[in-house]
Amino acid sequence: MNPINTIMTKLMNNTDLTQSESEKVFEYIISGQATDIEMAGFLATLSAKGPSSNELIGAVKILKKHVSNPFITNMDTIDIVGTGGDGLKTYNISTAVSIVVAAGDLLVAKHGNTAVSSKSGASDVLKELGVKISLKNTAIKKCITKANICFLFAPNYNKAFKNVAKVRKELSFRTIFNLLGPLLNPARPKRQLLGVFSAKYLSIIAETLKAHGSIKSWVVNGSDGMDEITLTGPSKIVELSDNKIKKFEINPKHYNFSICSPKDLQGGSPSDNATKILNLLNGEISAYRNIVILNSAAAFCVGDRVNNFNDGIDLATNILDNGKALETLHKLIKISNE
C-alpha cells in the first residue's frame, strides 16, 4: 500500500504523524517508488503543518540507514552546524567556530555542504582556504586524529537523497529536509551545537537528538532568526544534557560584548569569507570575532571542555590570541592534501 495516500488526510487536518507512519513514508520516498507529485504534495503539506519531533525521529531513523559508507568512530566527537535557511547571508560562522574548537582539543566532525541559503557554504569556504573537502574515510580519520577536525562533505554520504533532489529544488520553500541535513552526520557524533532558522524547532530538534542518543547538545536560534547564537540581540537555547531538556537565553550584553547590526556579519563570496576567516585567525578585532567567540564558548560547554560559559569565552579568546586556531587550520590543509 502507498503510505503517502494513507497519511495525507491526517496531514491536511493538521494532525501529526506517528513515528511509525513517518518511517513508512520516508522508506517509500528513499526507495524511489514515490512519484514527484506524491513527494511534492507530501513535503508541501508537511511544511504547512510544521514537522513534529515524532516525524523527525522517524525520518532520521530511516535516512540514517541509507547514509552510504558512514564514518563510524568511537571517538567523542562534536558537530557544529546550522540548518541554513535563515536568509541572512552571514560569514561562515560555524566553520570558523569548528576550527577554534578543534584548537581547544575537542574532536570536530564537521558535516556540511555547498551554499544553499548563503553565498558561501562550509565546503565552499574550506575549499577556498585550501582544504581538500572530498576525502575517503581513511584520510578523514587522519585529519581528525592529527588536526582534531575533519570535514564530511554531505553529498558523498547522502546519495539516497537523489530521489528527492529534483522535487526539493523545484519547491521554493523550506521542507523537512532542511531540518534533517544536520541530523544525518555520517560520523554519528554524540554532541551537537546545532543552529535552527526558527525558534519553533528548538525543542523538536532537541527531542530528536535525545531519541537518537545524543549525550549533550545545544540547539540555538538568534532573535534575528540566525541559525547561530547571534550578536545582534539575545538567543534562545534548548539544552539536552543527562537526558533532560532545559531552556535558557544568552544575551551578548551580559558577557560584555557590544551588540552589532546584521550588516556587520554579512558575508560575501567564498573568497571574501575565506579572507575574513584568515583575518580572524590572524587576530583581527571585529563583530565576526565576537560572534565566533560566543559560539565557540557554547561548543566548549557542549563538549564539557569548560565548567561554564564565561570560561568558554576565555578559552576561545586565548586560542584566537595565541595563534592556535590558525595553526589548526594549517594542519587541516596540510593533512587533507597529503
C-alpha positions in Angstrom: 0.0 0.0 0.0 1.2 3.5 -0.8 1.9 5.1 2.6 1.6 8.7 1.3 -2.0 8.1 0.3 -2.8 6.8 3.8 -1.4 9.7 5.7 -2.2 12.8 3.6 -5.7 13.3 5.1 -4.1 13.3 8.6 -1.6 16.0 7.5 -4.2 18.1 5.8 -6.2 18.0 9.0 -3.1 19.4 10.8 -2.6 16.1 12.7 1.0 14.9 13.4 2.1 11.5 12.1 3.3 8.8 14.5 6.9 7.8 14.4 6.0 4.6 12.6 4.0 6.4 9.9 6.9 8.8 9.3 9.3 5.8 8.9 7.0 4.2 6.3 6.7 7.4 4.3 10.4 8.1 4.3 11.2 4.4 3.4 8.8 4.8 0.4 10.4 8.1 -0.7 14.0 6.9 -0.4 13.2 3.6 -2.2 12.5 5.6 -5.3 8.9 4.3 -5.6 7.3 7.8 -4.9 6.4 10.0 -7.9 7.5 13.6 -8.0 3.9 14.7 -7.5 3.5 12.5 -4.4 6.7 13.8 -2.9 5.9 17.4 -3.6 2.4 17.0 -2.1 3.7 15.3 1.0 6.6 17.8 1.6 4.4 20.8 1.0 1.6 19.6 3.3 4.1 18.6 6.0 5.7 22.1 5.7 2.4 23.8 6.0 1.6 21.9 9.2 5.2 22.0 10.5 7.2 18.8 11.3 6.8 17.3 14.8 9.5 15.5 16.8 8.0 12.1 16.0 8.0 12.8 12.3 11.7 13.9 12.5 12.7 10.9 14.7 11.1 8.5 12.2 12.7 10.2 9.2 16.2 10.3 10.8 15.9 6.6 11.8 15.2 5.6 8.1 17.6 8.1 6.5 20.5 7.0 8.7 20.1 3.5 7.3 20.6 5.0 3.8 23.7 7.1 4.6 26.3 5.5 2.4 29.7 4.5 3.8 29.2 6.2 7.3 32.4 7.3 9.0 31.7 5.4 12.3 34.2 6.2 15.0 34.3 5.5 18.8 35.8 9.0 19.3 33.8 11.5 21.3 33.1 13.9 18.5 31.1 17.1 18.2 29.4 18.7 15.2 28.9 22.5 14.9 26.3 23.0 12.2 23.3 25.1 11.2 20.2 24.1 9.3 20.8 27.1 7.0 17.7 28.8 5.5 17.9 31.8 7.8 18.5 34.0 4.7 20.9 36.3 6.5 23.9 35.6 4.2 26.4 35.8 7.1 30.1 35.0 7.2 30.9 31.3 7.7 30.4 31.2 11.5 30.1 27.5 12.3 33.1 26.7 10.1 35.3 29.3 11.9 33.9 28.0 15.3 34.9 24.4 14.3 38.5 25.5 13.7 38.7 27.4 17.1 37.1 24.5 19.0 39.4 21.9 17.4 42.3 24.1 18.5 40.8 23.8 22.0 41.2 20.0 22.0 37.6 19.0 21.1 37.3 16.5 18.2 35.2 18.1 15.5 33.4 16.0 12.8 32.1 18.9 10.7 29.3 17.9 8.4 28.4 20.3 5.6 27.5 21.1 2.1 27.8 23.8 -0.6 25.9 27.1 -0.2 22.1 26.8 -0.2 20.8 30.0 1.6 24.1 31.9 1.8 26.7 32.8 -0.8 29.2 30.5 0.8 28.6 27.1 2.4 31.1 25.3 4.6 32.5 23.3 1.7 32.9 26.4 -0.5 34.9 28.4 2.1 37.1 25.4 3.2 37.9 24.7 -0.5 38.8 28.4 -0.9 41.1 28.1 2.2 42.9 25.2 0.6 41.3 22.3 2.5 40.6 19.2 0.3 36.9 18.6 1.1 36.1 15.3 -0.7 38.2 12.6 1.0 37.9 8.8 1.7 37.2 7.7 5.2 40.9 6.7 5.9 42.0 10.3 5.1 39.2 11.8 7.1 40.3 9.7 10.1 43.8 11.0 9.7 42.5 14.6 9.7 40.6 14.2 13.0 43.4 12.2 14.6 46.1 14.7 13.7 44.3 18.0 13.5 41.3 17.4 15.8 39.0 18.2 12.9 37.6 16.6 9.7 35.1 17.7 7.1 32.4 15.3 5.9 31.0 16.5 2.6 27.3 15.7 2.7 26.7 14.7 -1.0 29.4 11.9 -0.6 27.2 10.2 2.0 23.6 11.2 1.3 23.3 9.6 -2.1 19.9 8.2 -1.3 18.6 11.8 -1.3 19.0 11.9 -5.1 15.4 10.6 -5.4 14.0 13.8 -3.8 16.7 16.3 -5.0 14.7 17.4 -8.1 11.5 18.0 -6.2 13.3 19.9 -3.4 14.9 22.1 -5.9 11.6 22.9 -7.6 9.8 23.7 -4.3 10.5 27.4 -3.4 10.2 26.9 0.4 12.0 25.0 3.2 10.9 21.4 3.8 11.6 18.9 6.5 14.9 18.1 4.6 16.3 21.4 5.7 16.0 20.2 9.3 17.2 16.7 8.5 20.6 17.5 7.0 22.3 18.4 10.3 20.9 15.3 12.0 22.5 12.9 9.5 26.2 13.4 10.2 27.9 10.2 8.9 30.3 10.3 11.9 27.3 9.9 14.3 28.6 12.5 16.8 27.1 12.3 20.3 27.4 16.1 20.8 26.0 18.9 18.7 25.9 22.7 18.7 23.0 22.9 16.2 21.5 26.2 14.9 18.0 26.3 13.6 16.3 29.0 11.4 13.2 29.2 13.6 12.7 29.1 17.4 9.6 26.8 16.9 12.0 23.9 16.1 14.3 24.2 19.1 12.6 21.7 21.3 11.6 19.5 18.4 15.3 19.1 17.3 16.4 18.6 20.9 13.8 15.8 21.3 15.0 14.2 18.0 18.7 14.3 19.2 17.7 12.8 22.5 15.8 9.9 20.7 18.9 9.2 18.6 21.4 9.0 21.5 23.0 12.5 21.8 24.9 12.9 25.1 24.8 16.6 25.1 23.6 19.3 22.7 22.6 22.9 22.5 20.0 23.8 19.9 20.1 27.5 19.2 18.3 30.3 17.4 19.0 34.0 17.4 16.4 36.7 17.9 17.2 37.9 14.4 16.4 34.4 13.0 20.1 33.4 12.8 20.9 29.7 13.0 23.7 30.5 15.4 24.0 32.3 18.8 23.7 35.8 17.4 25.5 39.1 18.3 22.6 41.3 17.3 20.5 40.5 20.4 19.6 37.6 22.7 19.4 33.9 21.5 17.1 31.1 22.7 18.9 27.9 23.7 17.4 24.5 24.3 20.0 22.2 26.1 19.9 18.4 26.1 22.1 17.1 28.9 21.7 13.9 31.0 18.6 13.1 29.0 17.0 16.2 30.3 15.9 19.2 28.3 16.1 22.8 29.6 15.6 26.2 28.1 17.5 29.5 28.6 18.7 32.6 26.8 22.1 34.1 26.1 22.4 37.8 25.8 25.8 39.0 24.5 25.5 42.2 26.6 25.7 40.1 29.8 29.1 38.9 28.7 30.4 42.5 27.8 30.0 42.1 24.1 28.7 45.1 22.1 25.5 44.4 20.2 26.1 44.7 16.4 23.9 45.2 13.4 23.2 42.3 10.9 25.2 44.2 8.3 28.4 43.7 10.5 28.1 40.0 10.0 27.1 39.9 6.3 29.4 37.8 4.2 30.1 37.6 0.5 31.6 35.1 -1.9 33.7 32.1 -0.7 36.8 34.1 -1.4 35.6 37.1 0.7 34.6 34.7 3.5 37.9 32.8 3.4 39.8 36.1 3.7 37.6 37.0 6.7 38.4 33.7 8.4 42.1 34.2 7.8 41.9 37.8 9.2 40.0 36.5 12.2 42.6 33.7 12.9 45.4 36.3 12.5 43.9 38.4 15.3 41.6 40.9 13.6 39.1 42.5 16.1 35.6 42.6 14.7 32.0 41.7 15.3 32.8 38.4 13.4 35.5 37.6 16.0 32.9 38.3 18.8 30.2 36.0 17.3 32.8 33.3 16.8 33.9 33.5 20.4 30.3 33.4 21.6 29.5 30.2 19.6 32.9 28.6 20.5 32.1 29.2 24.2 28.8 27.3 23.6 30.7 24.4 21.8 33.2 24.2 24.7 30.2 23.9 27.1 28.6 21.1 24.9 32.0 19.3 24.7 32.4 19.5 28.6 35.7 21.3 28.0 34.8 24.1 30.4 32.6 24.4 33.5 30.6 27.5 32.4 30.0 29.9 29.5 32.4 32.5 30.9 35.3 30.0 30.9 34.4 29.1 27.3 34.7 32.7 26.3 38.1 33.0 28.0 39.3 29.8 26.3 38.1 30.8 22.8 39.7 34.3 23.2 43.0 32.8 24.3 43.0 30.3 21.4 42.5 33.1 18.9 45.1 35.4 20.6 47.8 32.8 20.7 47.5 31.7 17.1 46.5 28.1 17.9 43.4 28.3 15.7 45.5 29.4 12.7 47.9 26.5 13.4 44.9 24.1 13.4 43.7 25.4 10.0 47.2 24.9 8.5 47.3 21.4 9.9 43.9 20.5 8.4 45.0 22.0 5.0 48.3 20.0 5.0 46.8 16.7 6.2 43.8 16.8 3.9 46.0 17.3 0.9 48.5 14.6 1.7 
